[in-house]
Amino acid sequence: MAYHLPPLPWLRAFEAAARLGNFTRAAEELLITPAAVSYQVRQLEKHLGYPLFERAHRELVLTRLGQTYVPTVEKAFSDLSIATVSVFGERNRQPVRFRCLASFGHLWMIPRIRGFQEVYPGIDLQMISASWAETLNPDLFDIDIRFGDGNWSDGVVTFLLNDPIIPVCHPDLALDPERKDLAALSEAARLDIMGVIDTWESFFRAFGQAVPPRNGLQVDQTLSALELAALGHGHALVLETLAQPYLDSGRLVRSSQRRLKSRHSYFLVTSGPRQSLSPDAQIFCDWMIGELGGG
């Protein structure tokens, strides 16, 4: 899309001169000479084809067109400033940027962010959600909270937590206590999460049960499986940490008390040794390790 805009330095000079009332104060703010401000404003007026100021007795008075134009210019610079700080932070107060899987961010991180901010009110956080583990890019974020085998070479890897896998379901789908849980689960509707290593097949084999054929929906996110299970679409096999908010609220119950040790774990991946990160990033890493019980 083509934008019909004058050069931004001309607009900046106009906005500052209009707000401050003369070229000298505008020059002091913009760190250029008054002559440069005057030149840029005149170039803008020439570009637009209309005068923006009436120049009399060293005071600047906006023309009617100038009065009409300046609020829009001020708002444009204000919006740019707000967007820049929102995305990149203030230069003297950079946020701690971290990435995590969307399900972990939604179900574990978000409920705990307020607690972190209450203890560390001077630290800003910037959370980036991901669907799958990707290479750590230190230009975009310093910290990656990953789930996997820990064999990554793109950063310093610190163990956080090995979370067990548990089966859960809507209370209305709770298994008949008179039947063996594995036999009942093998006949029940089950939700499969694509791309995970700890599958229903692994669960049944771990407890000596014949592997039944798939008989339910397949999804690509744990969060989707949990939501579908909470709506009564079947039993989901998920990480206990991620299921806990649903269990606490009563939206889900355990299908069985069996727990499967996951072959993958949570890890903290940093772009370098933690000591090389900013003090705020080090505090966040120590907090994550403490919260998830790693060492």
Residue pairs with C-beta under 8 A, 6 or more apart in sequence:
5 11
6 44
6 47
6 48
7 43
9 40
10 40
10 41
10 43
10 44
10 47
11 44
11 73
11 76
11 77
12 30
12 40
12 77
13 26
13 30
13 36
13 37
13 40
13 41
13 44
14 40
14 41
14 44
14 52
14 70
14 73
15 70
15 73
15 74
15 77
16 25
16 26
16 29
16 30
16 37
17 23
17 26
17 37
17 41
17 53
17 60
18 52
18 53
18 60
18 62
18 66
18 70
19 26
19 70
19 74
20 26
20 29
21 59
21 60
22 58
22 59
22 60
23 34
23 37
23 38
23 41
23 60
24 34
26 34
26 37
27 33
27 34
27 36
27 37
30 37
41 52
41 53
44 52
45 51
45 52
45 53
50 63
50 65
51 63
51 65
51 66
52 62
52 63
52 65
52 66
52 69
53 60
53 61
53 62
53 63
53 66
54 60
54 61
54 62
54 63
62 70
89 95
89 124
89 126
93 124
94 124
94 278
94 280
95 123
95 124
95 125
95 126
96 123
96 124
96 125
96 126
96 142
96 143
96 278
96 280
96 281
96 284
97 126
97 128
97 140
97 141
97 142
97 143
98 125
98 126
98 127
98 128
98 141
98 142
98 143
98 144
98 145
98 284
99 127
99 128
99 129
99 130
99 140
99 141
99 143
99 144
99 145
100 109
100 127
100 128
100 129
100 130
100 144
100 145
100 146
101 129
101 130
101 131
101 132
101 133
101 145
101 146
101 147
102 129
102 130
102 131
102 221
102 223
103 221
103 222
103 223
103 226
103 242
104 145
104 147
104 241
104 242
104 266
105 127
105 129
106 129
106 223
107 223
107 226
107 241
107 242
107 244
107 245
108 241
108 242
109 127
109 145
111 245
112 291
113 125
113 127
116 123
116 125
116 284
116 287
117 123
117 125
119 287
120 280
120 283
120 287
122 280
123 280
123 283
123 284
125 284
126 141
128 140
128 141
131 220
131 221
132 195
133 144
133 146
133 147
133 148
133 152
135 154
136 144
136 152
136 154
136 155
136 269
136 270
136 271
138 271
138 272
142 270
142 271
142 277
142 278
142 281
143 268
143 269
143 270
143 271
143 277
143 281
143 284
143 285
144 155
144 268
144 269
144 270
145 160
145 266
145 267
145 268
145 269
145 288
146 152
146 266
146 267
146 268
146 269
147 239
147 264
147 265
147 266
147 267
148 264
148 265
148 267
149 263
149 264
149 265
150 157
150 159
150 265
150 267
152 267
152 269
154 269
155 269
155 270
155 271
155 272
156 269
156 270
156 271
156 272
156 273
156 274
157 267
157 268
157 269
158 267
158 268
158 269
158 270
158 274
158 285
158 289
158 294
159 265
159 266
159 267
159 268
159 294
159 295
160 265
160 266
160 267
160 268
160 288
160 289
160 292
160 293
160 294
161 241
161 265
161 266
161 292
161 293
161 294
162 261
162 262
162 265
162 266
163 239
163 240
163 241
163 242
163 262
163 265
163 266
164 239
164 240
164 259
164 260
164 261
164 262
165 198
165 203
165 237
165 238
165 239
165 240
165 259
165 260
165 261
165 262
166 237
166 238
166 239
166 240
166 243
166 254
166 256
166 258
166 259
166 260
167 185
167 203
167 235
167 236
167 237
167 254
167 255
167 256
167 258
168 226
168 229
168 235
168 236
168 238
168 243
168 246
168 247
168 252
168 253
168 254
168 255
169 175
169 188
169 229
169 234
169 235
169 236
169 252
169 253
169 255
170 229
170 230
170 231
170 232
170 251
170 252
170 253
171 250
171 252
171 253
172 232
173 188
173 189
173 232
173 234
173 235
173 255
174 253
174 255
175 181
175 184
175 185
175 188
175 255
175 256
176 184
181 255
181 256
181 257
181 258
182 204
182 207
182 209
182 256
182 258
183 209
185 204
185 235
185 255
185 256
186 204
186 209
186 210
186 212
187 212
188 234
188 235
188 255
189 215
189 216
189 233
189 234
189 235
190 200
190 214
190 215
190 216
190 234
190 235
190 236
190 237
191 216
191 217
191 218
191 219
191 225
191 228
191 229
191 233
191 234
191 235
191 236
191 237
192 199
192 200
192 214
192 216
192 217
192 218
192 219
192 225
193 199
193 218
193 219
193 220
193 221
193 222
193 225
193 236
193 237
193 238
194 218
194 219
194 220
195 220
197 262
197 263
197 264
198 237
198 260
198 262
198 263
198 264
199 237
200 211
200 214
200 237
201 211
202 260
202 263
203 237
203 258
203 260
204 210
204 211
204 212
205 211
206 260
207 258
216 233
216 234
216 235
217 228
217 233
217 234
219 225
219 228
222 238
222 239
222 242
223 242
225 236
225 238
226 236
226 238
226 242
226 243
226 246
226 252
228 234
228 236
229 235
229 236
229 246
229 252
230 246
230 251
230 252
235 255
236 243
237 260
239 262
240 259
243 252
246 252
247 253
247 254
266 292
266 294
268 285
268 288
268 289
268 294
270 277
270 281
270 285
271 277
274 281
274 282
274 285
274 286
275 282
277 285
288 294
289 295
